[in-house]
Amino acid sequence: MQAATQATVTCPKCGHQSKADMPLDACLWFYECPACHVVLTPQPGDCCVFCSYGDMQCPPKQEEKSCCSKE
Ligand SMILES: [Zn+2]
């Protein structure tokens, strides 16, 4: 199964939705909303902003790999 590499990120502050490319082998910890410029960071327990605010999980998680595990 091919992992999706693009996700729609919904800004928790202004509700703006934007498409963002997901790196295949890394996690994105910071994402700036293009509308209100708030910088999103992952919620506790999530590995990246896509898992917290995106409509899909990041590629490593889709493939059930441990990605950038913080442990
Ligand atoms: Zn925003």
N, CA, C, O and the ligand as a Tripos MOL2 file, in Angstrom:
@<TRIPOS>MOLECULE
protein
  285   283    72     0     0
PROTEIN
NO_CHARGES

@<TRIPOS>ATOM
      1 N           0.8400   -1.1950    0.0000 N.3       1 MET1
      2 CA          0.0000    0.0000    0.0000 C.3       1 MET1
      3 C           0.8710    1.2410    0.0000 C.2       1 MET1
      4 O           1.7950    1.3860    0.8010 O.2       1 MET1
      5 N           0.5530    2.1070   -0.9030 N.am      2 GLN2
      6 CA          1.3170    3.3390   -0.9860 C.3       2 GLN2
      7 C           0.8320    4.3100    0.0850 C.2       2 GLN2
      8 O          -0.3680    4.5430    0.2350 O.2       2 GLN2
      9 N           1.7510    4.8520    0.8010 N.am      3 ALA3
     10 CA          1.3630    5.8060    1.8360 C.3       3 ALA3
     11 C           1.0200    7.1470    1.2050 C.2       3 ALA3
     12 O           1.6570    7.5960    0.2530 O.2       3 ALA3
     13 N           0.0130    7.7550    1.7560 N.am      4 ALA4
     14 CA         -0.3360    9.0900    1.2700 C.3       4 ALA4
     15 C           0.7000   10.0810    1.7570 C.2       4 ALA4
     16 O           1.1980    9.9900    2.8790 O.2       4 ALA4
     17 N           1.0090   11.0120    0.9050 N.am      5 THR5
     18 CA          2.0480   11.9720    1.2930 C.3       5 THR5
     19 C           1.5190   13.3900    1.4070 C.2       5 THR5
     20 O           2.2690   14.3370    1.6430 O.2       5 THR5
     21 N           0.2340   13.5120    1.2380 N.am      6 GLN6
     22 CA         -0.3350   14.8340    1.4100 C.3       6 GLN6
     23 C          -1.5080   14.7440    2.3540 C.2       6 GLN6
     24 O          -2.3080   13.8120    2.2770 O.2       6 GLN6
     25 N          -1.6110   15.6960    3.2300 N.am      7 ALA7
     26 CA         -2.7060   15.7120    4.1820 C.3       7 ALA7
     27 C          -3.3170   17.0990    4.2280 C.2       7 ALA7
     28 O          -2.6800   18.0990    3.8970 O.2       7 ALA7
     29 N          -4.5540   17.1250    4.6430 N.am      8 THR8
     30 CA         -5.1900   18.4150    4.8620 C.3       8 THR8
     31 C          -5.1040   18.7270    6.3470 C.2       8 THR8
     32 O          -5.6220   17.9900    7.1860 O.2       8 THR8
     33 N          -4.4540   19.8070    6.6460 N.am      9 VAL9
     34 CA         -4.2680   20.2000    8.0370 C.3       9 VAL9
     35 C          -5.3070   21.2610    8.3910 C.2       9 VAL9
     36 O          -5.4620   22.2600    7.6880 O.2       9 VAL9
     37 N          -6.0030   21.0280    9.4760 N.am     10 THR10
     38 CA         -6.9920   22.0010    9.9260 C.3      10 THR10
     39 C          -6.4360   22.7780   11.1040 C.2      10 THR10
     40 O          -6.0720   22.2000   12.1280 O.2      10 THR10
     41 N          -6.3750   24.0550   10.9530 N.am     11 CYS11
     42 CA         -5.8430   24.9070   12.0180 C.3      11 CYS11
     43 C          -6.8360   24.9530   13.1800 C.2      11 CYS11
     44 O          -8.0080   25.2700   12.9780 O.2      11 CYS11
     45 N          -6.3810   24.6420   14.3840 N.am     12 PRO12
     46 CA         -7.2810   24.6480   15.5400 C.3      12 PRO12
     47 C          -7.6610   26.0540   15.9840 C.2      12 PRO12
     48 O          -8.6040   26.2390   16.7530 O.2      12 PRO12
     49 N          -6.9300   27.0280   15.5010 N.am     13 LYS13
     50 CA         -7.2090   28.3960   15.9330 C.3      13 LYS13
     51 C          -8.2320   29.0790   15.0360 C.2      13 LYS13
     52 O          -9.2190   29.6430   15.5090 O.2      13 LYS13
     53 N          -7.9770   29.0170   13.7270 N.am     14 CYS14
     54 CA         -8.8700   29.7500   12.8230 C.3      14 CYS14
     55 C          -9.7140   28.8280   11.9510 C.2      14 CYS14
     56 O         -10.6100   29.2920   11.2450 O.2      14 CYS14
     57 N          -9.4370   27.5320   11.9930 N.am     15 GLY15
     58 CA        -10.2450   26.5980   11.2190 C.3      15 GLY15
     59 C          -9.8490   26.5010    9.7620 C.2      15 GLY15
     60 O         -10.4870   25.7720    9.0020 O.2      15 GLY15
     61 N          -8.8300   27.2030    9.3560 N.am     16 HIS16
     62 CA         -8.3870   27.1610    7.9670 C.3      16 HIS16
     63 C          -7.8410   25.7820    7.6310 C.2      16 HIS16
     64 O          -7.1230   25.1750    8.4250 O.2      16 HIS16
     65 N          -8.1870   25.2980    6.4540 N.am     17 GLN17
     66 CA         -7.6760   24.0060    6.0210 C.3      17 GLN17
     67 C          -6.6910   24.2120    4.8930 C.2      17 GLN17
     68 O          -6.9620   24.9470    3.9430 O.2      17 GLN17
     69 N          -5.5590   23.5680    4.9990 N.am     18 SER18
     70 CA         -4.5500   23.7140    3.9540 C.3      18 SER18
     71 C          -3.9240   22.3630    3.6810 C.2      18 SER18
     72 O          -3.7850   21.5270    4.5740 O.2      18 SER18
     73 N          -3.5540   22.1700    2.4370 N.am     19 LYS19
     74 CA         -2.8710   20.9320    2.0590 C.3      19 LYS19
     75 C          -1.3950   21.0710    2.3820 C.2      19 LYS19
     76 O          -0.7910   22.1210    2.1650 O.2      19 LYS19
     77 N          -0.8400   20.0190    2.8920 N.am     20 ALA20
     78 CA          0.5810   20.0600    3.2070 C.3      20 ALA20
     79 C           1.2150   18.7400    2.8080 C.2      20 ALA20
     80 O           0.6060   17.6780    2.9410 O.2      20 ALA20
     81 N           2.4210   18.8160    2.3280 N.am     21 ASP21
     82 CA          3.1580   17.6030    1.9830 C.3      21 ASP21
     83 C           3.7680   17.0140    3.2470 C.2      21 ASP21
     84 O           4.2830   17.7310    4.1050 O.2      21 ASP21
     85 N           3.6990   15.7130    3.3360 N.am     22 MET22
     86 CA          4.2790   15.0390    4.4870 C.3      22 MET22
     87 C           5.5880   14.3880    4.0680 C.2      22 MET22
     88 O           5.6350   13.6780    3.0630 O.2      22 MET22
     89 N           6.6260   14.6180    4.8110 N.am     23 PRO23
     90 CA          7.8810   13.9090    4.5230 C.3      23 PRO23
     91 C           7.7020   12.4290    4.8060 C.2      23 PRO23
     92 O           7.0260   12.0580    5.7650 O.2      23 PRO23
     93 N           8.2980   11.5840    3.9870 N.am     24 LEU24
     94 CA          8.0630   10.1480    4.0980 C.3      24 LEU24
     95 C           8.7730    9.5030    5.2670 C.2      24 LEU24
     96 O           8.3190    8.4900    5.7990 O.2      24 LEU24
     97 N           9.8730   10.0830    5.6610 N.am     25 ASP25
     98 CA         10.6930    9.4060    6.6580 C.3      25 ASP25
     99 C          10.9860   10.2820    7.8610 C.2      25 ASP25
    100 O          11.9220   10.0250    8.6190 O.2      25 ASP25
    101 N          10.1900   11.3030    8.0270 N.am     26 ALA26
    102 CA         10.4130   12.1780    9.1740 C.3      26 ALA26
    103 C           9.0680   12.7250    9.6050 C.2      26 ALA26
    104 O           8.0770   12.6330    8.8800 O.2      26 ALA26
    105 N           9.0500   13.2820   10.7700 N.am     27 CYS27
    106 CA          7.8120   13.8640   11.2440 C.3      27 CYS27
    107 C           7.9580   15.3640   11.3510 C.2      27 CYS27
    108 O           9.0330   15.8950   11.6300 O.2      27 CYS27
    109 N           6.8680   16.0110   11.1250 N.am     28 LEU28
    110 CA          6.8650   17.4590   11.1580 C.3      28 LEU28
    111 C           6.3210   17.9090   12.5130 C.2      28 LEU28
    112 O           5.1800   17.6190   12.8710 O.2      28 LEU28
    113 N           7.1340   18.5960   13.2250 N.am     29 TRP29
    114 CA          6.7160   19.0440   14.5540 C.3      29 TRP29
    115 C           6.1500   20.4430   14.5440 C.2      29 TRP29
    116 O           5.4380   20.8500   15.4620 O.2      29 TRP29
    117 N           6.4710   21.1640   13.5070 N.am     30 PHE30
    118 CA          5.9930   22.5380   13.4470 C.3      30 PHE30
    119 C           5.3360   22.7740   12.0970 C.2      30 PHE30
    120 O           5.8570   22.3820   11.0530 O.2      30 PHE30
    121 N           4.2060   23.4100   12.1410 N.am     31 TYR31
    122 CA          3.5240   23.7520   10.8940 C.3      31 TYR31
    123 C           2.8640   25.1050   11.0920 C.2      31 TYR31
    124 O           2.0810   25.3030   12.0210 O.2      31 TYR31
    125 N           3.1860   26.0110   10.2230 N.am     32 GLU32
    126 CA          2.6120   27.3380   10.3640 C.3      32 GLU32
    127 C           1.3650   27.4570    9.5180 C.2      32 GLU32
    128 O           1.3960   27.2030    8.3140 O.2      32 GLU32
    129 N           0.2850   27.8370   10.1330 N.am     33 CYS33
    130 CA         -0.9610   28.0350    9.4070 C.3      33 CYS33
    131 C          -0.7880   29.1800    8.4150 C.2      33 CYS33
    132 O          -0.3950   30.2820    8.7980 O.2      33 CYS33
    133 N          -1.0810   28.9210    7.1400 N.am     34 PRO34
    134 CA         -0.9020   29.9840    6.1450 C.3      34 PRO34
    135 C          -1.9170   31.1130    6.2880 C.2      34 PRO34
    136 O          -1.7410   32.1840    5.7050 O.2      34 PRO34
    137 N          -2.9650   30.8840    7.0500 N.am     35 ALA35
    138 CA         -3.9940   31.9150    7.1870 C.3      35 ALA35
    139 C          -3.7260   32.8330    8.3750 C.2      35 ALA35
    140 O          -3.7230   34.0550    8.2260 O.2      35 ALA35
    141 N          -3.5050   32.2560    9.5420 N.am     36 CYS36
    142 CA         -3.3450   33.1040   10.7310 C.3      36 CYS36
    143 C          -1.9320   33.0480   11.2930 C.2      36 CYS36
    144 O          -1.6090   33.7460   12.2550 O.2      36 CYS36
    145 N          -1.1030   32.2240   10.6960 N.am     37 HIS37
    146 CA          0.3270   32.1500   11.0340 C.3      37 HIS37
    147 C           0.6090   31.6750   12.4470 C.2      37 HIS37
    148 O           1.6930   31.9020   12.9830 O.2      37 HIS37
    149 N          -0.3640   31.0200   13.0410 N.am     38 VAL38
    150 CA         -0.0710   30.3750   14.3110 C.3      38 VAL38
    151 C           0.7840   29.1490   13.9970 C.2      38 VAL38
    152 O           0.5770   28.4910   12.9780 O.2      38 VAL38
    153 N           1.7310   28.8460   14.8590 N.am     39 VAL39
    154 CA          2.5730   27.6750   14.6380 C.3      39 VAL39
    155 C           2.0060   26.5050   15.4310 C.2      39 VAL39
    156 O           1.9440   26.5340   16.6600 O.2      39 VAL39
    157 N           1.5940   25.4770   14.6960 N.am     40 LEU40
    158 CA          1.0210   24.2990   15.3350 C.3      40 LEU40
    159 C           2.1320   23.3630   15.7750 C.2      40 LEU40
    160 O           3.1360   23.1950   15.0830 O.2      40 LEU40
    161 N           1.9390   22.7700   16.9140 N.am     41 THR41
    162 CA          2.8510   21.7280   17.3830 C.3      41 THR41
    163 C           2.0140   20.5170   17.7630 C.2      41 THR41
    164 O           0.8330   20.6710   18.0770 O.2      41 THR41
    165 N           2.5800   19.3250   17.7450 N.am     42 PRO42
    166 CA          1.7850   18.1270   18.0320 C.3      42 PRO42
    167 C           1.2000   18.1380   19.4390 C.2      42 PRO42
    168 O           1.7850   18.6890   20.3710 O.2      42 PRO42
    169 N           0.0510   17.5250   19.5660 N.am     43 GLN43
    170 CA         -0.5410   17.3720   20.8780 C.3      43 GLN43
    171 C           0.1760   16.2560   21.6150 C.2      43 GLN43
    172 O           0.8100   15.4030   20.9950 O.2      43 GLN43
    173 N           0.0770   16.2610   22.9450 N.am     44 PRO44
    174 CA          0.7600   15.2000   23.7110 C.3      44 PRO44
    175 C           0.3470   13.8190   23.2240 C.2      44 PRO44
    176 O          -0.8420   13.5470   23.0600 O.2      44 PRO44
    177 N           1.3170   12.9530   22.9920 N.am     45 GLY45
    178 CA          1.0310   11.6010   22.5370 C.3      45 GLY45
    179 C           1.0520   11.4640   21.0260 C.2      45 GLY45
    180 O           1.0880   10.3470   20.5100 O.2      45 GLY45
    181 N           1.0310   12.5660   20.3140 N.am     46 ASP46
    182 CA          1.0940   12.5040   18.8600 C.3      46 ASP46
    183 C           2.5180   12.7780   18.4110 C.2      46 ASP46
    184 O           3.2590   13.5260   19.0490 O.2      46 ASP46
    185 N           2.8880   12.1510   17.2870 N.am     47 CYS47
    186 CA          4.2750   12.2530   16.8610 C.3      47 CYS47
    187 C           4.4960   13.4360   15.9420 C.2      47 CYS47
    188 O           5.6320   13.8780   15.7750 O.2      47 CYS47
    189 N           3.4560   13.9520   15.3510 N.am     48 CYS48
    190 CA          3.6620   15.0580   14.4280 C.3      48 CYS48
    191 C           2.3670   15.8380   14.2590 C.2      48 CYS48
    192 O           1.3050   15.4110   14.7110 O.2      48 CYS48
    193 N           2.4690   16.9630   13.6160 N.am     49 VAL49
    194 CA          1.2920   17.8180   13.4660 C.3      49 VAL49
    195 C           0.2060   17.1700   12.6130 C.2      49 VAL49
    196 O          -0.9760   17.4820   12.7610 O.2      49 VAL49
    197 N           0.6110   16.2640   11.7180 N.am     50 PHE50
    198 CA         -0.4000   15.6140   10.8790 C.3      50 PHE50
    199 C          -1.2560   14.6690   11.6980 C.2      50 PHE50
    200 O          -2.4570   14.5400   11.4580 O.2      50 PHE50
    201 N          -0.6390   14.0120   12.6600 N.am     51 CYS51
    202 CA         -1.4230   13.1100   13.5050 C.3      51 CYS51
    203 C          -2.3730   13.8990   14.4010 C.2      51 CYS51
    204 O          -3.4330   13.4000   14.7780 O.2      51 CYS51
    205 N          -1.9980   15.1150   14.7370 N.am     52 SER52
    206 CA         -2.8390   15.9250   15.6080 C.3      52 SER52
    207 C          -3.8910   16.7060   14.8390 C.2      52 SER52
    208 O          -5.0430   16.7830   15.2650 O.2      52 SER52
    209 N          -3.5070   17.2810   13.7180 N.am     53 TYR53
    210 CA         -4.4030   18.2180   13.0410 C.3      53 TYR53
    211 C          -4.7280   17.8470   11.6020 C.2      53 TYR53
    212 O          -5.5710   18.4760   10.9640 O.2      53 TYR53
    213 N          -4.0560   16.8240   11.1000 N.am     54 GLY54
    214 CA         -4.2960   16.4600    9.7130 C.3      54 GLY54
    215 C          -5.4620   15.5010    9.5810 C.2      54 GLY54
    216 O          -5.9770   14.9900   10.5750 O.2      54 GLY54
    217 N          -5.8720   15.2630    8.3480 N.am     55 ASP55
    218 CA         -6.9550   14.3200    8.1180 C.3      55 ASP55
    219 C          -6.4240   12.9050    7.9450 C.2      55 ASP55
    220 O          -7.1990   11.9710    7.7360 O.2      55 ASP55
    221 N          -5.1320   12.7440    8.0280 N.am     56 MET56
    222 CA         -4.5640   11.4040    8.0280 C.3      56 MET56
    223 C          -3.2580   11.4100    8.8070 C.2      56 MET56
    224 O          -2.6670   12.4540    9.0820 O.2      56 MET56
    225 N          -2.8390   10.2100    9.1470 N.am     57 GLN57
    226 CA         -1.6280   10.1150    9.9290 C.3      57 GLN57
    227 C          -0.4190   10.1770    9.0130 C.2      57 GLN57
    228 O          -0.5300   10.0140    7.7980 O.2      57 GLN57
    229 N           0.7230   10.4130    9.6090 N.am     58 CYS58
    230 CA          1.9310   10.5730    8.8150 C.3      58 CYS58
    231 C           2.3370    9.2320    8.1870 C.2      58 CYS58
    232 O           1.9680    8.1720    8.6930 O.2      58 CYS58
    233 N           3.0910    9.2810    7.0920 N.am     59 PRO59
    234 CA          3.4470    8.0500    6.3700 C.3      59 PRO59
    235 C           4.0490    6.9480    7.2350 C.2      59 PRO59
    236 O           3.6390    5.7960    7.0880 O.2      59 PRO59
    237 N           4.9780    7.2260    8.1120 N.am     60 PRO60
    238 CA          5.5080    6.1280    8.9340 C.3      60 PRO60
    239 C           4.4230    5.4310    9.7530 C.2      60 PRO60
    240 O           4.4540    4.2130    9.9290 O.2      60 PRO60
    241 N           3.4740    6.2030   10.2470 N.am     61 LYS61
    242 CA          2.3930    5.6030   11.0270 C.3      61 LYS61
    243 C           1.4390    4.8220   10.1450 C.2      61 LYS61
    244 O           0.9090    3.7910   10.5590 O.2      61 LYS61
    245 N           1.2170    5.3080    8.9240 N.am     62 GLN62
    246 CA          0.3510    4.5690    8.0150 C.3      62 GLN62
    247 C           0.9210    3.1910    7.7360 C.2      62 GLN62
    248 O           0.1850    2.2280    7.5220 O.2      62 GLN62
    249 N           2.2530    3.1120    7.7420 N.am     63 GLU63
    250 CA          2.8990    1.8320    7.4810 C.3      63 GLU63
    251 C           3.2380    1.0980    8.7700 C.2      63 GLU63
    252 O           3.9260    0.0770    8.7700 O.2      63 GLU63
    253 N           2.7380    1.6460    9.8580 N.am     64 GLU64
    254 CA          2.9160    1.0420   11.1680 C.3      64 GLU64
    255 C           4.3740    0.8440   11.5300 C.2      64 GLU64
    256 O           4.7530   -0.1220   12.1910 O.2      64 GLU64
    257 N           5.1640    1.7770   11.0830 N.am     65 LYS65
    258 CA          6.5500    1.7910   11.5430 C.3      65 LYS65
    259 C           6.6210    2.7420   12.7230 C.2      65 LYS65
    260 O           5.7790    3.6240   12.8890 O.2      65 LYS65
    261 N           7.6270    2.5440   13.5230 N.am     66 SER66
    262 CA          7.8540    3.5640   14.5180 C.3      66 SER66
    263 C           8.6100    4.6650   13.7850 C.2      66 SER66
    264 O           9.6540    4.4130   13.1840 O.2      66 SER66
    265 N           8.1060    5.8300   13.8320 N.am     67 CYS67
    266 CA          8.7640    6.8720   13.0790 C.3      67 CYS67
    267 C           9.7470    7.5860   13.9610 C.2      67 CYS67
    268 O          10.7840    7.0430   14.3410 O.2      67 CYS67
    269 N           9.4080    8.8050   14.2780 N.am     68 CYS68
    270 CA         10.3250    9.6360   15.0420 C.3      68 CYS68
    271 C           9.9810    9.5030   16.4860 C.2      68 CYS68
    272 O           9.9090   10.5050   17.1980 O.2      68 CYS68
    273 N           9.7650    8.3010   16.9470 N.am     69 SER69
    274 CA          9.3480    8.0800   18.3220 C.3      69 SER69
    275 C          10.1930    8.8620   19.2990 C.2      69 SER69
    276 O          11.4220    8.8780   19.2320 O.2      69 SER69
    277 N           9.5010    9.5000   20.1970 N.am     70 LYS70
    278 CA         10.1970   10.3570   21.1650 C.3      70 LYS70
    279 C          10.6930    9.5610   22.3620 C.2      70 LYS70
    280 O          11.3630   10.1060   23.2390 O.2      70 LYS70
    281 N          10.3670    8.2700   22.4010 N.am     71 GLU71
    282 CA         10.7550    7.4970   23.5780 C.3      71 GLU71
    283 C          12.2220    7.1260   23.5280 C.2      71 GLU71
    284 O          12.7240    6.4710   24.4410 O.2      71 GLU71
    285 ZN         -4.9090   29.3380   11.4590 Zn       72 ZN72
@<TRIPOS>BOND
     1     1     2 1
     2     2     3 1
     3     3     4 2
     4     3     5 am
     5     5     6 1
     6     6     7 1
     7     7     8 2
     8     7     9 am
     9     9    10 1
    10    10    11 1
    11    11    12 2
    12    11    13 am
    13    13    14 1
    14    14    15 1
    15    15    16 2
    16    15    17 am
    17    17    18 1
    18    18    19 1
    19    19    20 2
    20    19    21 am
    21    21    22 1
    22    22    23 1
    23    23    24 2
    24    23    25 am
    25    25    26 1
    26    26    27 1
    27    27    28 2
    28    27    29 am
    29    29    30 1
    30    30    31 1
    31    31    32 2
    32    31    33 am
    33    33    34 1
    34    34    35 1
    35    35    36 2
    36    35    37 am
    37    37    38 1
    38    38    39 1
    39    39    40 2
    40    39    41 am
    41    41    42 1
    42    42    43 1
    43    43    44 2
    44    43    45 am
    45    45    46 1
    46    46    47 1
    47    47    48 2
    48    47    49 am
    49    49    50 1
    50    50    51 1
    51    51    52 2
    52    51    53 am
    53    53    54 1
    54    54    55 1
    55    55    56 2
    56    55    57 am
    57    57    58 1
    58    58    59 1
    59    59    60 2
    60    59    61 am
    61    61    62 1
    62    62    63 1
    63    63    64 2
    64    63    65 am
    65    65    66 1
    66    66    67 1
    67    67    68 2
    68    67    69 am
    69    69    70 1
    70    70    71 1
    71    71    72 2
    72    71    73 am
    73    73    74 1
    74    74    75 1
    75    75    76 2
    76    75    77 am
    77    77    78 1
    78    78    79 1
    79    79    80 2
    80    79    81 am
    81    81    82 1
    82    82    83 1
    83    83    84 2
    84    83    85 am
    85    85    86 1
    86    86    87 1
    87    87    88 2
    88    87    89 am
    89    89    90 1
    90    90    91 1
    91    91    92 2
    92    91    93 am
    93    93    94 1
    94    94    95 1
    95    95    96 2
    96    95    97 am
    97    97    98 1
    98    98    99 1
    99    99   100 2
   100    99   101 am
   101   101   102 1
   102   102   103 1
   103   103   104 2
   104   103   105 am
   105   105   106 1
   106   106   107 1
   107   107   108 2
   108   107   109 am
   109   109   110 1
   110   110   111 1
   111   111   112 2
   112   111   113 am
   113   113   114 1
   114   114   115 1
   115   115   116 2
   116   115   117 am
   117   117   118 1
   118   118   119 1
   119   119   120 2
   120   119   121 am
   121   121   122 1
   122   122   123 1
   123   123   124 2
   124   123   125 am
   125   125   126 1
   126   126   127 1
   127   127   128 2
   128   127   129 am
   129   129   130 1
   130   130   131 1
   131   131   132 2
   132   131   133 am
   133   133   134 1
   134   134   135 1
   135   135   136 2
   136   135   137 am
   137   137   138 1
   138   138   139 1
   139   139   140 2
   140   139   141 am
   141   141   142 1
   142   142   143 1
   143   143   144 2
   144   143   145 am
   145   145   146 1
   146   146   147 1
   147   147   148 2
   148   147   149 am
   149   149   150 1
   150   150   151 1
   151   151   152 2
   152   151   153 am
   153   153   154 1
   154   154   155 1
   155   155   156 2
   156   155   157 am
   157   157   158 1
   158   158   159 1
   159   159   160 2
   160   159   161 am
   161   161   162 1
   162   162   163 1
   163   163   164 2
   164   163   165 am
   165   165   166 1
   166   166   167 1
   167   167   168 2
   168   167   169 am
   169   169   170 1
   170   170   171 1
   171   171   172 2
   172   171   173 am
   173   173   174 1
   174   174   175 1
   175   175   176 2
   176   175   177 am
   177   177   178 1
   178   178   179 1
   179   179   180 2
   180   179   181 am
   181   181   182 1
   182   182   183 1
   183   183   184 2
   184   183   185 am
   185   185   186 1
   186   186   187 1
   187   187   188 2
   188   187   189 am
   189   189   190 1
   190   190   191 1
   191   191   192 2
   192   191   193 am
   193   193   194 1
   194   194   195 1
   195   195   196 2
   196   195   197 am
   197   197   198 1
   198   198   199 1
   199   199   200 2
   200   199   201 am
   201   201   202 1
   202   202   203 1
   203   203   204 2
   204   203   205 am
   205   205   206 1
   206   206   207 1
   207   207   208 2
   208   207   209 am
   209   209   210 1
   210   210   211 1
   211   211   212 2
   212   211   213 am
   213   213   214 1
   214   214   215 1
   215   215   216 2
   216   215   217 am
   217   217   218 1
   218   218   219 1
   219   219   220 2
   220   219   221 am
   221   221   222 1
   222   222   223 1
   223   223   224 2
   224   223   225 am
   225   225   226 1
   226   226   227 1
   227   227   228 2
   228   227   229 am
   229   229   230 1
   230   230   231 1
   231   231   232 2
   232   231   233 am
   233   233   234 1
   234   234   235 1
   235   235   236 2
   236   235   237 am
   237   237   238 1
   238   238   239 1
   239   239   240 2
   240   239   241 am
   241   241   242 1
   242   242   243 1
   243   243   244 2
   244   243   245 am
   245   245   246 1
   246   246   247 1
   247   247   248 2
   248   247   249 am
   249   249   250 1
   250   250   251 1
   251   251   252 2
   252   251   253 am
   253   253   254 1
   254   254   255 1
   255   255   256 2
   256   255   257 am
   257   257   258 1
   258   258   259 1
   259   259   260 2
   260   259   261 am
   261   261   262 1
   262   262   263 1
   263   263   264 2
   264   263   265 am
   265   265   266 1
   266   266   267 1
   267   267   268 2
   268   267   269 am
   269   269   270 1
   270   270   271 1
   271   271   272 2
   272   271   273 am
   273   273   274 1
   274   274   275 1
   275   275   276 2
   276   275   277 am
   277   277   278 1
   278   278   279 1
   279   279   280 2
   280   279   281 am
   281   281   282 1
   282   282   283 1
   283   283   284 2
@<TRIPOS>SUBSTRUCTURE
     1 MET1         2 RESIDUE 1 A MET
     2 GLN2         6 RESIDUE 1 A GLN
     3 ALA3        10 RESIDUE 1 A ALA
     4 ALA4        14 RESIDUE 1 A ALA
     5 THR5        18 RESIDUE 1 A THR
     6 GLN6        22 RESIDUE 1 A GLN
     7 ALA7        26 RESIDUE 1 A ALA
     8 THR8        30 RESIDUE 1 A THR
     9 VAL9        34 RESIDUE 1 A VAL
    10 THR10       38 RESIDUE 1 A THR
    11 CYS11       42 RESIDUE 1 A CYS
    12 PRO12       46 RESIDUE 1 A PRO
    13 LYS13       50 RESIDUE 1 A LYS
    14 CYS14       54 RESIDUE 1 A CYS
    15 GLY15       58 RESIDUE 1 A GLY
    16 HIS16       62 RESIDUE 1 A HIS
    17 GLN17       66 RESIDUE 1 A GLN
    18 SER18       70 RESIDUE 1 A SER
    19 LYS19       74 RESIDUE 1 A LYS
    20 ALA20       78 RESIDUE 1 A ALA
    21 ASP21       82 RESIDUE 1 A ASP
    22 MET22       86 RESIDUE 1 A MET
    23 PRO23       90 RESIDUE 1 A PRO
    24 LEU24       94 RESIDUE 1 A LEU
    25 ASP25       98 RESIDUE 1 A ASP
    26 ALA26      102 RESIDUE 1 A ALA
    27 CYS27      106 RESIDUE 1 A CYS
    28 LEU28      110 RESIDUE 1 A LEU
    29 TRP29      114 RESIDUE 1 A TRP
    30 PHE30      118 RESIDUE 1 A PHE
    31 TYR31      122 RESIDUE 1 A TYR
    32 GLU32      126 RESIDUE 1 A GLU
    33 CYS33      130 RESIDUE 1 A CYS
    34 PRO34      134 RESIDUE 1 A PRO
    35 ALA35      138 RESIDUE 1 A ALA
    36 CYS36      142 RESIDUE 1 A CYS
    37 HIS37      146 RESIDUE 1 A HIS
    38 VAL38      150 RESIDUE 1 A VAL
    39 VAL39      154 RESIDUE 1 A VAL
    40 LEU40      158 RESIDUE 1 A LEU
    41 THR41      162 RESIDUE 1 A THR
    42 PRO42      166 RESIDUE 1 A PRO
    43 GLN43      170 RESIDUE 1 A GLN
    44 PRO44      174 RESIDUE 1 A PRO
    45 GLY45      178 RESIDUE 1 A GLY
    46 ASP46      182 RESIDUE 1 A ASP
    47 CYS47      186 RESIDUE 1 A CYS
    48 CYS48      190 RESIDUE 1 A CYS
    49 VAL49      194 RESIDUE 1 A VAL
    50 PHE50      198 RESIDUE 1 A PHE
    51 CYS51      202 RESIDUE 1 A CYS
    52 SER52      206 RESIDUE 1 A SER
    53 TYR53      210 RESIDUE 1 A TYR
    54 GLY54      214 RESIDUE 1 A GLY
    55 ASP55      218 RESIDUE 1 A ASP
    56 MET56      222 RESIDUE 1 A MET
    57 GLN57      226 RESIDUE 1 A GLN
    58 CYS58      230 RESIDUE 1 A CYS
    59 PRO59      234 RESIDUE 1 A PRO
    60 PRO60      238 RESIDUE 1 A PRO
    61 LYS61      242 RESIDUE 1 A LYS
    62 GLN62      246 RESIDUE 1 A GLN
    63 GLU63      250 RESIDUE 1 A GLU
    64 GLU64      254 RESIDUE 1 A GLU
    65 LYS65      258 RESIDUE 1 A LYS
    66 SER66      262 RESIDUE 1 A SER
    67 CYS67      266 RESIDUE 1 A CYS
    68 CYS68      270 RESIDUE 1 A CYS
    69 SER69      274 RESIDUE 1 A SER
    70 LYS70      278 RESIDUE 1 A LYS
    71 GLU71      282 RESIDUE 1 A GLU
    72 ZN72       285 GROUP 0 **** ****
